[in-house]
Amino acid sequence: MTDVTQADLTIDELAHRTGMTVRNIRAHQSRGLLPPPEVRGRTGYYGSEHVARIELIRELQGEGFNLESIRRLLGEQGSGAELLRFTRVLREPFEDEEPQIVEAAELAERWRSTDVKLLQRAERLGFLRPLGDGRYEELSPRLARAGEELAALGLPAELALDVVEKVRRHAEGVAKVFVRLFLEQVWKPFVDAGQPEERWPEVREALERLRPLASESLLAVFQLTMTEAVDDAFGRELVRQARGKR
């Protein structure tokens, strides 16, 4: 099919071109998802903008957005391809590792326990995702290896999950700091400016840069804090032992 360079499609032709029903196209219009057609005589005609918008809506739905969310995202300044790129970056996981599939039997051996409550707790913490048939998706193999090291040190699985839960609680606070920073310093000024088309790449790049920045900042601060905590704790312990020998 040739590209539509002007508004020359009837609603029936637009439906055929995009694979949608006339009813759904009209529903999109009533929701504010599609701009109105160009009316000539008593007939509305649609063009490339409408075809592109329908394709964008379909892709955004494929990314998991519902129609109301899409309507809010598009607004009056909806930006086609750049908006889609931004939403894909927005929904990308922040982790840089691939999940792995494990069997319940393997987890029981690793944790040295067959207690079902451990699996349920790991699910609640977002560490495991059940796939059925005794199989699980381990969302962070790196975290799993840390758990194995704790087990090798003789720590029971219950205590290892206690550690994960406490670390997660603190990490949630750090994540909120960086998300708030992005919203207040990047997203809100962009929205207040009317979401200008030419600034979508700038906003997307800021979100992409936030990922390594947040991870590296958290790791750097943690390393400094861990050094201070170890020095402080063992400094007090050595003083206590010295006093005990007097």
DRENVEX-333252 format. One record per residue (C-alpha): residue in three letters; chain; x, y negated, z negated. Coordinates in nm, 3 decimals. Layout:
# DRENVEX-333252
+------+------+---------+---------+---------+
! code ! unit !      xx !      yy !      zz !
+------+------+---------+---------+---------+
!  ALA !    A !       X !       Y !       Z !
...
+------+------+---------+---------+---------+
//
This chain:
# DRENVEX-333252
+------+------+---------+---------+---------+
! code ! unit !      xx !      yy !      zz !
+------+------+---------+---------+---------+
!  MET !    A !   0.000 !   0.000 !   0.000 !
!  THR !    A !   0.119 !  -0.351 !   0.077 !
!  ASP !    A !   0.184 !  -0.601 !  -0.202 !
!  VAL !    A !  -0.096 !  -0.840 !  -0.287 !
!  THR !    A !   0.045 !  -1.189 !  -0.234 !
!  GLN !    A !  -0.279 !  -1.380 !  -0.281 !
!  ALA !    A !  -0.623 !  -1.328 !  -0.431 !
!  ASP !    A !  -0.777 !  -1.109 !  -0.162 !
!  LEU !    A !  -0.899 !  -0.800 !  -0.350 !
!  THR !    A !  -1.258 !  -0.752 !  -0.454 !
!  ILE !    A !  -1.318 !  -0.590 !  -0.790 !
!  ASP !    A !  -1.385 !  -0.258 !  -0.617 !
!  GLU !    A !  -1.056 !  -0.287 !  -0.426 !
!  LEU !    A !  -0.870 !  -0.381 !  -0.744 !
!  ALA !    A !  -1.016 !  -0.076 !  -0.915 !
!  HIS !    A !  -0.901 !   0.145 !  -0.630 !
!  ARG !    A !  -0.558 !  -0.020 !  -0.621 !
!  THR !    A !  -0.492 !   0.022 !  -0.996 !
!  GLY !    A !  -0.675 !   0.350 !  -1.056 !
!  MET !    A !  -0.912 !   0.187 !  -1.304 !
!  THR !    A !  -1.289 !   0.181 !  -1.304 !
!  VAL !    A !  -1.480 !  -0.139 !  -1.229 !
!  ARG !    A !  -1.637 !  -0.108 !  -1.573 !
!  ASN !    A !  -1.295 !  -0.106 !  -1.746 !
!  ILE !    A !  -1.173 !  -0.402 !  -1.543 !
!  ARG !    A !  -1.478 !  -0.602 !  -1.648 !
!  ALA !    A !  -1.423 !  -0.491 !  -2.009 !
!  HIS !    A !  -1.064 !  -0.617 !  -1.991 !
!  GLN !    A !  -1.191 !  -0.950 !  -1.861 !
!  SER !    A !  -1.448 !  -0.982 !  -2.142 !
!  ARG !    A !  -1.172 !  -0.912 !  -2.398 !
!  GLY !    A !  -0.953 !  -1.184 !  -2.250 !
!  LEU !    A !  -0.694 !  -0.936 !  -2.126 !
!  LEU !    A !  -0.733 !  -1.035 !  -1.759 !
!  PRO !    A !  -0.753 !  -1.387 !  -1.616 !
!  PRO !    A !  -1.073 !  -1.465 !  -1.426 !
!  PRO !    A !  -1.082 !  -1.399 !  -1.052 !
!  GLU !    A !  -1.072 !  -1.667 !  -0.786 !
!  VAL !    A !  -1.433 !  -1.721 !  -0.682 !
!  ARG !    A !  -1.503 !  -1.787 !  -0.316 !
!  GLY !    A !  -1.868 !  -1.812 !  -0.227 !
!  ARG !    A !  -2.032 !  -1.570 !  -0.465 !
!  THR !    A !  -1.748 !  -1.315 !  -0.469 !
!  GLY !    A !  -1.456 !  -1.294 !  -0.713 !
!  TYR !    A !  -1.117 !  -1.211 !  -0.565 !
!  TYR !    A !  -0.813 !  -1.071 !  -0.744 !
!  GLY !    A !  -0.445 !  -1.086 !  -0.661 !
!  SER !    A !  -0.096 !  -0.976 !  -0.762 !
!  GLU !    A !  -0.127 !  -1.138 !  -1.106 !
!  HIS !    A !  -0.421 !  -0.912 !  -1.189 !
!  VAL !    A !  -0.249 !  -0.599 !  -1.057 !
!  ALA !    A !   0.065 !  -0.678 !  -1.260 !
!  ARG !    A !  -0.138 !  -0.754 !  -1.572 !
!  ILE !    A !  -0.326 !  -0.423 !  -1.552 !
!  GLU !    A !   0.004 !  -0.235 !  -1.507 !
!  LEU !    A !   0.148 !  -0.419 !  -1.807 !
!  ILE !    A !  -0.155 !  -0.339 !  -2.022 !
!  ARG !    A !  -0.127 !   0.027 !  -1.925 !
!  GLU !    A !   0.244 !   0.036 !  -2.015 !
!  LEU !    A !   0.182 !  -0.139 !  -2.347 !
!  GLN !    A !  -0.088 !   0.115 !  -2.426 !
!  GLY !    A !   0.167 !   0.385 !  -2.343 !
!  GLU !    A !   0.398 !   0.223 !  -2.599 !
!  GLY !    A !   0.128 !   0.269 !  -2.864 !
!  PHE !    A !  -0.040 !  -0.072 !  -2.872 !
!  ASN !    A !  -0.420 !  -0.093 !  -2.889 !
!  LEU !    A !  -0.612 !  -0.340 !  -2.676 !
!  GLU !    A !  -0.658 !  -0.596 !  -2.953 !
!  SER !    A !  -0.284 !  -0.599 !  -3.024 !
!  ILE !    A !  -0.215 !  -0.638 !  -2.652 !
!  ARG !    A !  -0.457 !  -0.930 !  -2.631 !
!  ARG !    A !  -0.279 !  -1.106 !  -2.916 !
!  LEU !    A !   0.062 !  -1.038 !  -2.764 !
!  LEU !    A !  -0.036 !  -1.164 !  -2.422 !
!  GLY !    A !  -0.229 !  -1.470 !  -2.537 !
!  GLU !    A !  -0.236 !  -1.754 !  -2.294 !
!  GLN !    A !   0.140 !  -1.742 !  -2.247 !
!  GLY !    A !   0.163 !  -1.371 !  -2.172 !
!  SER !    A !   0.490 !  -1.293 !  -2.005 !
!  GLY !    A !   0.471 !  -0.969 !  -1.811 !
!  ALA !    A !   0.800 !  -0.789 !  -1.778 !
!  GLU !    A !   0.977 !  -0.985 !  -2.053 !
!  LEU !    A !   0.698 !  -0.913 !  -2.300 !
!  LEU !    A !   0.721 !  -0.543 !  -2.219 !
!  ARG !    A !   1.098 !  -0.546 !  -2.268 !
!  PHE !    A !   1.055 !  -0.722 !  -2.601 !
!  THR !    A !   0.794 !  -0.475 !  -2.727 !
!  ARG !    A !   1.016 !  -0.183 !  -2.629 !
!  VAL !    A !   1.305 !  -0.332 !  -2.826 !
!  LEU !    A !   1.067 !  -0.404 !  -3.112 !
!  ARG !    A !   0.953 !  -0.042 !  -3.131 !
!  GLU !    A !   1.295 !   0.118 !  -3.089 !
!  PRO !    A !   1.413 !   0.293 !  -3.404 !
!  PHE !    A !   1.697 !   0.115 !  -3.581 !
!  GLU !    A !   1.893 !   0.433 !  -3.642 !
!  ASP !    A !   2.172 !   0.528 !  -3.404 !
!  GLU !    A !   2.146 !   0.907 !  -3.445 !
!  GLU !    A !   1.931 !   1.176 !  -3.291 !
!  PRO !    A !   1.692 !   1.372 !  -3.518 !
!  GLN !    A !   1.745 !   1.747 !  -3.533 !
!  ILE !    A !   1.509 !   2.041 !  -3.574 !
!  VAL !    A !   1.557 !   2.266 !  -3.876 !
!  GLU !    A !   1.376 !   2.573 !  -4.008 !
!  ALA !    A !   1.223 !   2.583 !  -4.355 !
!  ALA !    A !   1.444 !   2.881 !  -4.434 !
!  GLU !    A !   1.754 !   2.679 !  -4.353 !
!  LEU !    A !   1.638 !   2.397 !  -4.580 !
!  ALA !    A !   1.568 !   2.645 !  -4.861 !
!  GLU !    A !   1.921 !   2.781 !  -4.827 !
!  ARG !    A !   2.075 !   2.437 !  -4.814 !
!  TRP !    A !   1.876 !   2.310 !  -5.112 !
!  ARG !    A !   1.911 !   2.640 !  -5.297 !
!  SER !    A !   1.538 !   2.632 !  -5.367 !
!  THR !    A !   1.213 !   2.755 !  -5.210 !
!  ASP !    A !   0.999 !   2.504 !  -5.400 !
!  VAL !    A !   0.738 !   2.368 !  -5.155 !
!  LYS !    A !   0.714 !   2.049 !  -5.360 !
!  LEU !    A !   1.067 !   1.957 !  -5.249 !
!  LEU !    A !   0.959 !   1.968 !  -4.884 !
!  GLN !    A !   0.650 !   1.763 !  -4.959 !
!  ARG !    A !   0.853 !   1.503 !  -5.142 !
!  ALA !    A !   1.106 !   1.483 !  -4.859 !
!  GLU !    A !   0.813 !   1.422 !  -4.620 !
!  ARG !    A !   0.679 !   1.140 !  -4.838 !
!  LEU !    A !   1.023 !   0.979 !  -4.841 !
!  GLY !    A !   1.032 !   0.985 !  -4.462 !
!  PHE !    A !   1.325 !   1.225 !  -4.458 !
!  LEU !    A !   1.142 !   1.517 !  -4.292 !
!  ARG !    A !   0.857 !   1.538 !  -4.041 !
!  PRO !    A !   0.665 !   1.869 !  -4.027 !
!  LEU !    A !   0.628 !   2.021 !  -3.680 !
!  GLY !    A !   0.436 !   2.332 !  -3.778 !
!  ASP !    A !   0.535 !   2.700 !  -3.778 !
!  GLY !    A !   0.790 !   2.640 !  -4.054 !
!  ARG !    A !   0.988 !   2.389 !  -3.848 !
!  TYR !    A !   1.079 !   2.033 !  -3.945 !
!  GLU !    A !   1.234 !   1.733 !  -3.775 !
!  GLU !    A !   1.520 !   1.600 !  -3.982 !
!  LEU !    A !   1.507 !   1.228 !  -3.904 !
!  SER !    A !   1.856 !   1.147 !  -4.030 !
!  PRO !    A !   2.117 !   1.425 !  -3.993 !
!  ARG !    A !   2.365 !   1.186 !  -4.156 !
!  LEU !    A !   2.150 !   1.169 !  -4.466 !
!  ALA !    A !   2.111 !   1.547 !  -4.455 !
!  ARG !    A !   2.490 !   1.587 !  -4.459 !
!  ALA !    A !   2.508 !   1.357 !  -4.760 !
!  GLY !    A !   2.253 !   1.581 !  -4.932 !
!  GLU !    A !   2.467 !   1.885 !  -4.855 !
!  GLU !    A !   2.769 !   1.715 !  -5.010 !
!  LEU !    A !   2.568 !   1.638 !  -5.323 !
!  ALA !    A !   2.462 !   2.003 !  -5.339 !
!  ALA !    A !   2.826 !   2.108 !  -5.299 !
!  LEU !    A !   2.904 !   1.896 !  -5.604 !
!  GLY !    A !   2.654 !   2.104 !  -5.797 !
!  LEU !    A !   2.366 !   1.856 !  -5.797 !
!  PRO !    A !   2.020 !   2.019 !  -5.773 !
!  ALA !    A !   1.795 !   1.923 !  -5.480 !
!  GLU !    A !   1.554 !   1.743 !  -5.715 !
!  LEU !    A !   1.830 !   1.508 !  -5.828 !
!  ALA !    A !   1.947 !   1.452 !  -5.470 !
!  LEU !    A !   1.594 !   1.343 !  -5.374 !
!  ASP !    A !   1.589 !   1.115 !  -5.678 !
!  VAL !    A !   1.897 !   0.946 !  -5.537 !
!  VAL !    A !   1.740 !   0.915 !  -5.190 !
!  GLU !    A !   1.424 !   0.766 !  -5.339 !
!  LYS !    A !   1.618 !   0.503 !  -5.535 !
!  VAL !    A !   1.838 !   0.413 !  -5.239 !
!  ARG !    A !   1.530 !   0.388 !  -5.013 !
!  ARG !    A !   1.362 !   0.152 !  -5.258 !
!  HIS !    A !   1.661 !  -0.083 !  -5.250 !
!  ALA !    A !   1.696 !  -0.048 !  -4.872 !
!  GLU !    A !   1.333 !  -0.154 !  -4.824 !
!  GLY !    A !   1.412 !  -0.480 !  -5.002 !
!  VAL !    A !   1.714 !  -0.541 !  -4.776 !
!  ALA !    A !   1.511 !  -0.460 !  -4.464 !
!  LYS !    A !   1.245 !  -0.713 !  -4.565 !
!  VAL !    A !   1.514 !  -0.980 !  -4.604 !
!  PHE !    A !   1.632 !  -0.936 !  -4.244 !
!  VAL !    A !   1.280 !  -0.905 !  -4.101 !
!  ARG !    A !   1.177 !  -1.224 !  -4.282 !
!  LEU !    A !   1.488 !  -1.395 !  -4.149 !
!  PHE !    A !   1.395 !  -1.304 !  -3.791 !
!  LEU !    A !   1.031 !  -1.408 !  -3.832 !
!  GLU !    A !   1.109 !  -1.743 !  -3.993 !
!  GLN !    A !   1.415 !  -1.847 !  -3.792 !
!  VAL !    A !   1.345 !  -1.696 !  -3.448 !
!  TRP !    A !   0.987 !  -1.579 !  -3.400 !
!  LYS !    A !   0.793 !  -1.861 !  -3.570 !
!  PRO !    A !   0.977 !  -2.145 !  -3.385 !
!  PHE !    A !   0.920 !  -1.953 !  -3.060 !
!  VAL !    A !   0.547 !  -1.920 !  -3.128 !
!  ASP !    A !   0.520 !  -2.284 !  -3.238 !
!  ALA !    A !   0.679 !  -2.385 !  -2.907 !
!  GLY !    A !   0.403 !  -2.202 !  -2.721 !
!  GLN !    A !   0.603 !  -1.887 !  -2.639 !
!  PRO !    A !   0.771 !  -2.042 !  -2.333 !
!  GLU !    A !   0.844 !  -1.790 !  -2.059 !
!  GLU !    A !   1.213 !  -1.877 !  -2.031 !
!  ARG !    A !   1.279 !  -1.809 !  -2.403 !
!  TRP !    A !   1.157 !  -1.447 !  -2.409 !
!  PRO !    A !   1.508 !  -1.313 !  -2.326 !
!  GLU !    A !   1.653 !  -1.525 !  -2.608 !
!  VAL !    A !   1.405 !  -1.381 !  -2.861 !
!  ARG !    A !   1.463 !  -1.026 !  -2.737 !
!  GLU !    A !   1.841 !  -1.068 !  -2.762 !
!  ALA !    A !   1.807 !  -1.200 !  -3.119 !
!  LEU !    A !   1.611 !  -0.888 !  -3.215 !
!  GLU !    A !   1.869 !  -0.661 !  -3.047 !
!  ARG !    A !   2.153 !  -0.836 !  -3.232 !
!  LEU !    A !   1.967 !  -0.803 !  -3.561 !
!  ARG !    A !   2.011 !  -0.426 !  -3.559 !
!  PRO !    A !   2.392 !  -0.400 !  -3.586 !
!  LEU !    A !   2.404 !  -0.719 !  -3.793 !
!  ALA !    A !   2.171 !  -0.577 !  -4.058 !
!  SER !    A !   2.352 !  -0.241 !  -4.070 !
!  GLU !    A !   2.701 !  -0.389 !  -4.082 !
!  SER !    A !   2.606 !  -0.649 !  -4.343 !
!  LEU !    A !   2.445 !  -0.390 !  -4.567 !
!  LEU !    A !   2.744 !  -0.155 !  -4.539 !
!  ALA !    A !   2.996 !  -0.434 !  -4.606 !
!  VAL !    A !   2.811 !  -0.566 !  -4.911 !
!  PHE !    A !   2.758 !  -0.212 !  -5.043 !
!  GLN !    A !   3.129 !  -0.131 !  -5.013 !
!  LEU !    A !   3.221 !  -0.444 !  -5.208 !
!  THR !    A !   2.954 !  -0.375 !  -5.468 !
!  MET !    A !   3.054 !  -0.009 !  -5.499 !
!  THR !    A !   3.417 !  -0.106 !  -5.558 !
!  GLU !    A !   3.314 !  -0.349 !  -5.830 !
!  ALA !    A !   3.078 !  -0.096 !  -5.990 !
!  VAL !    A !   3.343 !   0.179 !  -5.999 !
!  ASP !    A !   3.607 !  -0.056 !  -6.141 !
!  ASP !    A !   3.365 !  -0.184 !  -6.404 !
!  ALA !    A !   3.232 !   0.159 !  -6.507 !
!  PHE !    A !   3.568 !   0.335 !  -6.526 !
!  GLY !    A !   3.729 !   0.031 !  -6.685 !
!  ARG !    A !   3.482 !   0.056 !  -6.971 !
!  GLU !    A !   3.524 !   0.435 !  -6.984 !
!  LEU !    A !   3.904 !   0.410 !  -7.010 !
!  VAL !    A !   3.874 !   0.149 !  -7.285 !
!  ARG !    A !   3.630 !   0.374 !  -7.473 !
!  GLN !    A !   3.867 !   0.672 !  -7.445 !
!  ALA !    A !   4.163 !   0.462 !  -7.558 !
!  ARG !    A !   3.973 !   0.347 !  -7.864 !
!  GLY !    A !   3.871 !   0.705 !  -7.942 !
!  LYS !    A !   4.234 !   0.817 !  -7.959 !
!  ARG !    A !   4.329 !   0.563 !  -8.222 !
+------+------+---------+---------+---------+
//
